[in-house]
Amino acid sequence: MKAIDMHVNHWSMKRIKSMGMLPFLFTLFFELAACPLMGQANNGIQARLENDRLFLDVQDELLDKPLLLVRYGKGYQQVVWSKQQEYLILKVPRVQSLVGTMIPVNQDYKIEGLILERFPIVDQDRLEDGYRVDATALFLSTEIKWYRNFVEETAVPGEGFVEKVFNLEGETIVQTRRTVDRNGNRKTIIADFSLFHLPEPMRPRLFDPRMGYFVEDIKEGGHLSGSISRWRLAKKDSTIYPSDPIKPITFYFGPKVPDTWKSYIKAGILEWLPAFEAAGFTNAIEVKELPEDITKGPRHSMERSMIKWEAYSGIRGAEDRASSTVDTYVDFRSGEILKADIVLASSYQNLSDNYFVRCAPLDKRAQHYPFPDDLLGELIQSVTAHEAGHAFGLRDGNYGEFAYPFEKMRDREWLKTMGHTPSAMTYARHNFIAQPEDSISPSLLIQRVGPMDSHQIQWGYMLIPGTNGPYEEIPELERIIKIQDTVPWYRFNLDQYKPIGPNNVNEVVDNNDPVRTANLGLKNLERVMELLPQVHEGRENSMHLERLYTKTVELWYHEMAFVMSLIGGFEIQLKTGVQEGGVYKPIDSNRQMEAMVFLGEHAFEVPDWLAAPEFSDRLYHTTNDDVLLEKQLTLLSETLGPFRMKRMELMERSTYKGMSKWLLAQLMNNLFKEMNRNSISICERRQKLQRAYIKLLVGAILEERRYDRPNARENTYLYSDYSKSLFLGELDGLKKQLMKALKRVGDKTTKAHLKLCLLEMDKVTRYK
């Protein structure tokens, strides 16, 4: 926002008085102060409030030129104004990007253009070079789909109003409050808007799926073409490497950010400085306090990126909130990030609980609630570093996972330089497999910006001299990406709906040995269980204990799922058509077999310290609340899931003949190993798992595929005939075992359980 300097000296004031111009001067000064940037300075739009109506003065020169229509915190659309007889039309057009990609409206390629509003021109005679329209409804009630899956709450008529308008250089801001209705629930919200004049577009950089960047339209999913989202950085001195940028990426603390955490938040953002140095820029990022004159201005502006504090500590219902995010605004033509607000909304409780179940045995500060400020600050720093990555254009995904050597996860020197995960953008969180005897400093347990992040930023932001456009940059960019051929922790792939291997499993320490990782994780989980009564001591009720036990079981599940990802799993390295070798490489069959044995011993049989801790009588009064059993049943279902079975079937066609049958036999033998004992007695937990196994197989066999519609989408989620044949064979063998076992069972409950199992199997085995 540019200030207007009006200086009138003593001599000038005397002369103005003598000419009778003082009233005119005061009127002019008042108008300039109330609306400091007008006409050309505001790039063609003036907003005015008159009798609770909002009027926009749109100049001729602005017609058919691209603007960004923003609703802060929700989304944005690239729009144009056009004139049609006595109307102005505000329209969302398709956008032609500078890499040749046509960006559709709301990701719907059929829409040529979307009219948001058609405004009658009012007071036409009063404007010499433009048009005045009443835009009140546009900002108070018009339902705008800000992106494809956006769901708008319906504005309640008559209960919204425009608070203020600001006419800044290149931007018109409208601040409103409205009451909205969603499914019968009303709430009053702030809805602030901006019409922002887009700058001349910068040179784009071509999107590559092997790197972890958003495309121009960050609300859209994966693409194979387009330009990446990134900031415009140019060097002050092109002869120096690295060099300061002409304009650094700058974030400002919002007014609600607690002073206690500012140094940690700043540190989290500045963790990315070495990554930008790898791209050729020193001091590429700044974190500042808001200047006092700006704090008196609009709540939002496209001219500044904010750090917002939305961790609603102390408000009932927000205790376990974990929804930090980034609101990013991008020029579709080039991918330029124009503004990115880091929204910190993760609650103290959520941050503390996640760290407790992973690292409390390794960090004495985490063995008492509430955590001390220095520990909580480090956790806030870690979250901030992740969100800052989004602010620089990086998306969530899998960055270098299943690549770090397992042995290095307990190596202090490695952890100092490389961390326990290659990137701040993974969901590995904290190092839960270091052991107390390793004496690892707690500062090395927390997730930080890593080498993969430098690889990403270097590729996305480095300047490539001697090139005249994005396509000429490809050879140098390809040189950087090819490092992934020899350095596996530089490989990126997107999260899958169903993980297809250990490369895309979240919530675990990233390394190349899931089985040994789980073994060490179990040791620390047992230590966590021993600490639970200690952190519960002195509490008014058992809610704290119950919550932490549930979190512990969730981590146990993720550790088991990491092992399970080996079964029917593939290693992933995304490649272009000119790169040799496959994209998907089956996990070695011996490792898959090892994983199945491990699950049988540790997932479908569980120790008493986890299943029946000493404090169980403080948690449960019914078996309905057995959270551990729920996770066991989930693991069993996922182990036998149709996607995994189809991956195993594919492996059998090429390399691993008979593997599916062996793995299924191993699973069944473990689940029903009681049948091989002289005295058969089956505990309740095992009975439920056995029944679940049989019902899963029976249900799969009885599924009806659409053979009349072989390409029907529902067939994707069903089992193949090959899997059904394997399942039927397993049930045939199990039926014989159970019938023999019945003759040796003395316990009535166990005998009834076996009969129930046989009755279930009869649904598919009666043909005999």
Secondary structure, 3 states (H helix, E strand, C coil): CCCCCCCCCHHHHHHHHHCCCHHHHHHHHHHHHHCCCCHHHHCCEEEEEECCEEEEEEEHHHCCCCEEEEECCCEEEEEEEEEECCEEEEEEECEECCCCCEECECCECCCCEEEEEEEEEECHHHCCCEEEEECHHHHHCCCCCCCCCCCCCEECCCCCEEEEEEEECCEEEEEEEEEEEECCEEEEEEEEEEEEECCCCCCCCECCCCCCECECCCCCCCCCCCEECECCCCECCCCCCCECECCCEEEEECCCCCHHHHHHHHHHHHCCHHHHHHCCECCCEEEEECCHHHHCCCCCCCCCEEEEECCCCCCCCCCCCCCCEEEEEECCCCCEEEEEEEEECCCHHHHHHHHHHHHHHHCHHHHCCCCCHHHHHHHHHHHHHHHHHHHCCECCCEECCCCCCHHHHHCHHHHHHHCCCCCCCCCCCCCCCCCHHHCCCHHHCCCCCCHHHHHHHHHHHCCCCCCCCHHHHHHHHHHHHHHHHCCHHHCEECCCCCCCCHHHCCCCCCCCCHHHHHHHHHHHHHHHHHHHHHHHCCCCCCHHHHHHHHHHHHHHHHHHHHHHCCCCCEEECCCCCCCCCCCEEECCHHHHHHHHHHHHHHCCCCCHHHHCCCCHHHCCCCHHHCHHHHHHHHHHHHHCCHHHHHHHHHHHHHCCCCHHHHHHHHHHHHHCHHHHCCCCCCCHHHHHHHHHHHHHHHHHHHCCCCCCCCCCHHHHCCCCHHHHHHHHHHHHHHHHHHHHHHCCCCCHHHHHHHHHHHHHHHHHHCCC
